[in-house]
Amino acid sequence: MQKVDVHGVVDHAKFNRFHWMVMCLCALVLIFDGYDLFIFGVVLPAIMKEWSLSPLQAGALGSYALFGMMAGAMFFGPLADKIGRKKGIAICFALFSCATIVNGFARTPTEFGIFRFIAGLGCGGLMPNAVALMNEYAPKRLRSTLVAVMFSGYSLGGMLAAGVGIYMLPELGWRWMFFVAAVPLVALPFILYFLPESLGFLVRQGRHDDARKLLGRMEPSRTFTAQDELVLAGSGNKGDKAASVLELFREGRLLGTLCLWLAFFCCLLMVYALGSWLPKLMANAGYSLGSSLSFMLALNFGGMAGAILGGWLGDRFNLSKVMVGFFLAAAVSISLLGFKSPTPLLYFLIFIAGATTIGTQILLYAGTAQYYGLSIRSTGLGWASGIGRNGAIVGPLLGGALMTAQLPLQLNFIAFAIPGAIAMVAMVVFSVRENRQPHGTLTAVPATAS
């Protein structure tokens, strides 16, 4: 019997139609996820008007979904390490889609907030599982790029929300923005039919025949038979213990984990502060609703471009150093948004802000997936995302407090930019720490576990 290292096969596989399919399916679920996440910022002006909400009340309402995302990431991330990423994705997808549809029937802010919390549970759990699955199937030389391209679906979802809002809000009202979430449910059976299960999960469950078929699709030039014993070299595969949260701090991972958590917190604070309040801030600055929503399009288009560019740079250079540069650019561009600029320059600054906040969030997921071994990858991603959701909760609340204080526009954006500087420092420390590792790579575990 011959031993076959599953990670070695994945790492050195040539990119083919199978990888393309996995990337597209994961991107598709994140398009729907991104639509659901950014929909609040799009409908916020209409909701504030209909229910006579103050900025502080609106900010609190926006945080309901983010509380749900924090809980969902922390619960469904570790759960998927035990039941499989495919089941985890299916549960989360159905949960947020159904809750979003029901959201359109909300009669009071309280009902709206409850349904947003339930939708947030699904959204928060979906992200780490989709990233972990894509990371698990991506060849090593293209890993950051493929995860970033896949995660650009999140930005496409935000662009879709803004685009649908430009047409639908004036014609049909804000409730129809939520009814559109019925479309993903129609696509769910198709997605589940073609989406593969986690290779590591199949091997740990003893489903070696299924795992060999998937390996054959990744590496068609090789034939994998029952004589091939599949092993997960360096994965730390020790059953349930491997999925313990404490594993995130062992084997020299303490400082790296804390730096990633801080970076997630600051990055998501900026993403959701801008995503929730950019249209309202621009409307207050004198722009029409249509123009304000077009700024959201520019923000999310920048996020997609930034993720792809950052992933490409990360595969050729050091991913953590790329994120240092992106966070610096985020702090500068967001600070400049508060100053009067010609319209083309304003769109450019918003594009850069999106590229270096939404885009860097995506790079953080890619970097975190590479940092942790296979058996704790969903746990690591889930907890990093869950901790980061605290920043996402603070973002809309901070925007509401700033709006209530009626500060000058410049101070609002400077406040949004400060977390970018903090995240940059965190990633500098992370980068320095990783350079002291034996191989000076992003990952804190053997390369075969990436």
C-alpha positions in Angstrom: 0.0 0.0 0.0 1.3 3.5 -1.0 0.8 6.5 1.2 -0.5 9.6 -0.6 -0.2 13.0 1.0 -3.5 14.8 0.3 -1.9 18.2 0.9 1.0 17.5 -1.5 -1.5 16.6 -4.3 -3.5 19.8 -3.7 -0.4 22.0 -3.4 1.1 20.9 -6.7 -2.0 20.3 -8.8 -2.4 22.2 -12.0 -5.3 24.6 -12.2 -8.1 23.0 -14.2 -11.9 23.0 -14.6 -12.5 21.5 -11.2 -10.7 24.3 -9.4 -12.6 26.8 -11.6 -15.9 25.2 -10.6 -15.1 25.3 -6.9 -14.1 28.9 -7.2 -17.2 29.9 -9.1 -19.6 28.1 -6.7 -17.9 29.6 -3.6 -18.0 33.0 -5.3 -21.7 32.6 -6.1 -22.7 31.9 -2.5 -20.6 35.0 -1.4 -22.4 37.1 -4.0 -25.7 36.4 -2.3 -24.0 36.8 1.1 -22.6 40.2 0.1 -26.0 41.3 -1.2 -27.5 40.5 2.2 -24.7 42.3 4.1 -24.7 45.6 2.1 -28.5 45.8 1.7 -28.8 47.6 5.0 -26.7 50.6 3.9 -28.7 50.8 0.7 -32.1 50.9 2.4 -31.0 52.9 5.5 -32.2 56.4 4.3 -35.6 55.0 3.4 -36.0 53.1 6.7 -34.9 56.1 8.7 -37.6 58.2 6.9 -40.4 55.6 7.2 -39.8 54.8 10.9 -38.5 58.3 11.9 -35.3 56.9 13.3 -32.5 59.0 14.8 -28.9 58.3 13.5 -28.1 56.6 16.8 -31.2 54.3 16.5 -30.3 53.5 12.9 -26.8 52.6 13.9 -28.0 50.3 16.6 -30.5 48.7 14.2 -27.6 48.0 11.8 -25.7 46.2 14.5 -28.3 43.5 15.0 -27.1 41.6 12.0 -23.6 42.0 13.0 -24.2 40.5 16.5 -25.7 37.6 14.6 -22.7 37.4 12.4 -20.3 37.3 15.3 -22.3 34.4 16.9 -22.7 32.6 13.6 -19.0 32.8 12.8 -18.0 31.5 16.2 -20.6 28.7 16.2 -20.7 27.5 12.6 -16.9 27.7 12.0 -16.0 25.1 14.6 -19.2 23.1 13.8 -18.1 22.7 10.2 -14.8 21.2 11.3 -17.0 18.4 12.8 -19.9 18.0 10.3 -18.2 19.1 7.1 -17.9 22.4 5.3 -20.5 21.5 2.7 -23.2 21.0 5.3 -22.1 24.1 7.2 -22.4 26.2 4.0 -25.9 24.7 3.2 -27.2 25.4 6.7 -25.9 29.0 6.7 -27.1 29.7 3.2 -30.6 28.6 3.8 -30.7 30.4 7.2 -29.7 33.9 5.9 -31.8 33.6 2.7 -35.0 32.8 4.6 -34.5 35.4 7.3 -33.8 38.1 4.7 -37.0 37.3 2.8 -39.0 37.6 6.1 -37.2 40.8 6.8 -39.2 42.4 4.1 -42.4 41.8 6.1 -41.1 43.6 9.2 -43.6 46.1 10.7 -41.5 47.6 13.4 -37.8 48.3 14.0 -37.8 45.6 16.6 -39.0 43.0 14.2 -36.6 44.2 11.6 -33.7 43.9 14.1 -34.7 40.3 15.1 -34.8 39.1 11.5 -31.5 40.8 10.7 -29.9 39.0 13.7 -31.1 35.7 12.4 -29.9 36.5 8.9 -26.5 37.5 10.4 -26.1 34.1 12.0 -26.1 32.5 8.5 -23.9 35.2 6.9 -21.4 35.0 9.7 -21.1 31.2 9.4 -21.0 31.1 5.6 -17.9 33.3 5.1 -15.3 31.2 7.0 -16.6 28.0 5.6 -16.5 29.1 2.0 -13.0 30.6 2.4 -11.7 27.4 4.2 -13.2 25.2 1.4 -11.6 27.3 -1.4 -8.3 27.4 0.4 -8.3 23.6 0.8 -8.7 23.0 -2.9 -6.5 25.8 -4.3 -3.0 24.9 -5.5 -0.4 26.5 -3.3 1.2 28.8 -5.9 -2.3 30.3 -6.6 -3.9 30.1 -3.2 -4.1 33.8 -2.3 -5.2 34.8 -5.8 -7.9 32.1 -6.0 -9.3 32.9 -2.5 -9.3 36.6 -3.3 -11.0 36.1 -6.7 -13.6 33.9 -5.0 -14.1 36.4 -2.2 -14.6 39.1 -4.8 -18.1 37.7 -5.0 -18.7 39.4 -1.7 -18.0 42.8 -3.4 -20.1 41.8 -6.4 -23.0 41.2 -4.0 -22.5 44.7 -2.6 -22.5 46.2 -6.1 -25.6 44.2 -6.9 -27.3 45.6 -3.8 -26.5 49.1 -4.8 -27.5 48.6 -8.4 -30.8 46.9 -7.5 -31.4 49.8 -5.0 -30.9 52.5 -7.6 -33.7 50.9 -9.6 -36.0 49.3 -7.0 -36.1 51.9 -4.2 -37.8 54.7 -6.1 -40.1 52.2 -7.9 -41.1 49.5 -5.4 -39.8 50.6 -2.0 -37.2 49.2 0.4 -39.2 45.9 1.2 -38.7 44.5 -2.2 -34.9 44.7 -1.7 -35.3 41.9 0.8 -37.8 39.9 -1.2 -35.1 39.5 -3.9 -33.4 37.1 -1.5 -35.8 34.4 -2.7 -33.6 34.0 -5.8 -30.7 32.4 -3.9 -32.9 29.7 -2.5 -33.8 28.6 -6.0 -30.0 28.3 -6.8 -29.2 26.3 -3.5 -29.9 22.8 -4.8 -27.8 23.4 -7.9 -24.9 24.7 -5.7 -25.1 21.8 -3.3 -25.1 19.2 -6.1 -21.8 20.4 -7.6 -20.0 21.8 -4.5 -17.5 19.2 -3.2 -17.1 18.3 0.4 -13.9 19.1 2.4 -11.1 16.7 1.5 -9.8 16.7 5.0 -13.2 16.0 6.4 -13.7 13.0 4.0 -10.3 11.5 5.0 -11.0 12.0 8.7 -14.4 10.3 8.3 -12.9 7.4 6.5 -14.6 8.2 3.2 -11.5 7.5 1.2 -13.2 6.5 -2.0 -15.0 9.9 -2.2 -11.7 11.6 -1.4 -9.8 9.7 -4.2 -12.5 10.7 -6.7 -12.0 14.3 -5.8 -8.2 14.0 -6.0 -8.6 12.4 -9.4 -10.6 15.5 -10.6 -7.9 17.8 -9.3 -5.0 15.8 -10.8 -6.5 13.9 -13.9 -3.0 12.8 -14.9 -2.8 10.4 -11.9 -4.9 7.4 -10.9 -5.8 7.0 -7.3 -6.9 3.5 -6.3 -7.8 1.6 -3.1 -4.1 0.7 -2.8 -3.4 4.4 -2.1 -3.6 5.2 1.6 -4.6 8.9 2.0 -2.9 10.8 4.8 -3.1 14.4 6.0 0.6 15.1 6.6 1.2 17.9 9.2 -2.5 18.6 9.6 -2.6 18.0 13.4 -5.4 15.6 12.8 -6.3 14.5 16.4 -10.1 14.4 16.2 -12.1 16.8 18.3 -9.1 18.1 20.2 -7.7 19.6 17.0 -10.8 21.8 16.6 -10.5 23.3 20.1 -10.2 27.0 20.3 -7.2 26.6 22.5 -5.3 25.1 19.5 -5.3 28.6 18.0 -2.9 29.7 20.7 -0.6 26.7 20.8 2.7 25.9 19.0 3.7 29.6 18.7 0.4 30.9 17.4 -0.5 33.2 20.3 0.9 36.5 19.0 -0.1 35.7 15.4 -3.7 34.9 16.4 -4.0 38.1 18.5 -2.6 40.3 15.7 -5.1 38.7 13.2 -8.0 39.3 15.6 -7.0 43.0 16.0 -6.6 43.4 12.3 -10.0 41.8 11.6 -11.7 44.0 14.2 -10.3 47.2 12.7 -10.9 46.2 9.1 -14.5 45.2 9.6 -15.1 48.4 11.6 -14.1 50.4 8.6 -16.0 48.2 6.1 -19.3 48.4 8.0 -18.9 52.1 9.0 -18.5 52.9 5.3 -21.1 50.4 4.1 -23.7 51.6 6.5 -23.2 55.3 6.5 -21.5 56.3 3.2 -24.8 56.9 1.3 -26.2 58.9 4.2 -23.0 61.0 4.7 -22.9 61.8 1.0 -26.6 62.7 1.0 -26.0 65.0 3.9 -23.1 66.5 1.9 -25.6 67.5 -0.8 -25.5 64.6 -3.2 -28.8 63.0 -4.5 -29.8 59.5 -3.4 -28.9 58.1 -6.8 -25.4 59.6 -6.6 -25.0 58.4 -3.0 -25.8 54.8 -4.1 -23.4 55.2 -7.0 -20.7 55.8 -4.4 -21.6 52.4 -2.9 -21.0 50.9 -6.3 -17.5 52.5 -6.5 -16.8 51.3 -3.0 -17.6 47.7 -3.8 -16.0 47.8 -7.2 -12.8 48.9 -5.5 -13.2 46.1 -3.0 -13.3 43.5 -5.8 -10.3 45.1 -7.6 -8.4 45.4 -4.4 -8.9 41.8 -3.4 -7.8 40.4 -6.8 -4.8 42.7 -6.9 -3.9 42.0 -3.3 -4.2 38.2 -3.9 -2.0 38.4 -6.9 0.6 40.4 -5.0 0.4 38.1 -2.0 1.2 35.0 -4.1 4.3 36.8 -5.5 5.5 38.6 -2.4 4.6 38.4 1.3 0.9 38.5 1.9 1.1 40.1 5.4 3.4 42.9 4.0 0.9 43.5 1.2 -1.8 44.0 3.9 0.4 46.5 5.7 0.5 48.6 2.6 -3.2 48.3 2.0 -4.1 49.3 5.5 -1.9 52.4 5.2 -3.7 53.3 1.9 -7.0 52.8 3.6 -6.2 55.2 6.4 -5.0 57.9 4.0 -7.9 57.6 1.4 -10.7 57.5 4.0 -9.2 60.6 5.8 -9.2 62.5 2.5 -12.9 61.6 1.8 -14.0 64.3 4.2 -12.5 67.1 2.2 -14.1 68.8 -0.8 -12.8 67.2 -3.9 -13.7 67.2 -7.6 -16.1 64.5 -8.4 -13.7 62.3 -10.4 -11.1 62.5 -7.5 -13.9 61.7 -5.0 -14.9 58.5 -6.9 -11.2 57.6 -7.1 -10.7 58.0 -3.3 -13.9 55.9 -2.6 -12.5 53.3 -5.1 -9.2 53.2 -3.2 -11.0 53.1 0.2 -13.1 50.1 -1.0 -10.0 48.4 -2.4 -8.1 48.7 0.9 -10.9 47.9 3.3 -13.2 45.4 1.6 -10.3 44.1 -0.4 -8.1 43.8 2.7 -10.8 42.0 4.6 -10.7 39.4 1.9 -6.9 39.2 2.1 -7.2 38.7 5.9 -9.5 35.7 5.3 -6.9 34.3 2.8 -4.0 34.9 5.2 -5.8 33.4 8.1 -6.7 30.3 6.1 -3.1 29.8 5.3 -1.9 30.5 8.9 -3.9 27.6 10.5 -3.7 23.9 9.8 -6.4 22.0 8.1 -8.0 20.5 11.2 -8.4 23.9 12.9 -8.9 26.1 9.8 -12.6 26.7 10.1 -12.2 27.2 13.8 -9.4 29.8 13.2 -11.4 31.5 10.5 -14.6 31.4 12.5 -13.1 32.9 15.6 -11.1 35.6 13.7 -14.2 36.5 11.8 -16.3 36.4 15.0 -13.9 38.7 16.9 -13.8 40.9 13.9 -17.6 41.2 14.0 -17.2 43.2 17.2 -15.6 45.8 15.0 -18.4 45.5 12.5 -20.9 46.1 15.3 -18.9 49.2 16.5 -18.8 50.6 12.9 -22.5 51.4 12.4 -22.8 52.5 16.1 -19.8 54.8 15.7 -21.3 56.3 12.6 -24.6 56.9 14.3 -22.9 58.6 17.3 -20.8 60.8 15.0 -23.9 61.8 13.0 -25.8 62.6 16.2 -22.9 64.8 17.4 -23.2 66.7 14.1 -19.5 66.9 13.6 -17.9 68.3 10.5 -17.7 65.8 7.6 -13.9 65.7 7.8 -13.9 64.5 11.4 -16.4 61.7 10.6 -14.1 60.3 8.0 -10.9 60.8 10.1 -12.6 58.8 12.9 -13.3 56.0 10.3 -9.7 56.1 9.2 -8.0 55.7 12.6 -8.7 51.9 12.8 -6.8 51.5 9.5 -3.6 52.9 11.2 -4.1 50.5 14.1 -4.6 47.5 11.8 -1.4 48.5 9.9 0.6 48.3 13.2 -1.0 44.9 14.0 0.1 43.5 10.6 3.6 45.0 11.0 3.9 43.0 14.2 2.4 39.9 12.5 4.9 40.2 9.6 7.9 40.7 11.9 6.8 37.7 13.9 6.4 35.5 10.9 9.8 36.5 9.5 11.3 35.0 12.6 9.7 31.6 11.8 12.1 29.0 10.5 10.8 29.4 6.9 9.8 33.0 7.1 6.4 32.3 5.6 2.9 33.4 6.5 1.8 30.0 7.9 2.7 28.9 11.4 2.2 25.3 10.6 4.1 23.0 8.1 3.6 24.0 4.5 1.8 20.7 3.8 -1.0 21.8 6.1 -1.7 24.9 4.2 
